[in-house]
Amino acid sequence: MKKSAALIILSAAFMLCGLTQAADAKRGEALYQANCTRCHDTSVHTRPNSIIHSLDALKKRVRFCETNARLKWSDEQIEDVTAWLNQTFYKFK
């Protein structure tokens, strides 16, 4: 009985951690507008010959751009920008 109660509590804690670490698309948009538009506008995300074909590829591209622009974003900021771009342009599941 004690093991099952501990397991339930541990499971709930993991779920709460996941909820508090969910990407923030609004913050991602602000980061994008403040940093990414120095090099390009949003039309790069609607090109017919896009090189982005998955959510993983989008995240890797955000990281690539962040590194090249020397922004030093946290993993959370990368997730936020990726979430906003996906929500606004790409619509990957």
Secondary structure, 3 states (H helix, E strand, C coil): CHHHHHHHHHHHHHHHHHHHCCCCHHHHHHHHHHHHHHCCCHHHHCCCCCCCCCHHHHHHHHHHHHHHCCCCCCHHHHHHHHHHHHHHHHCCC
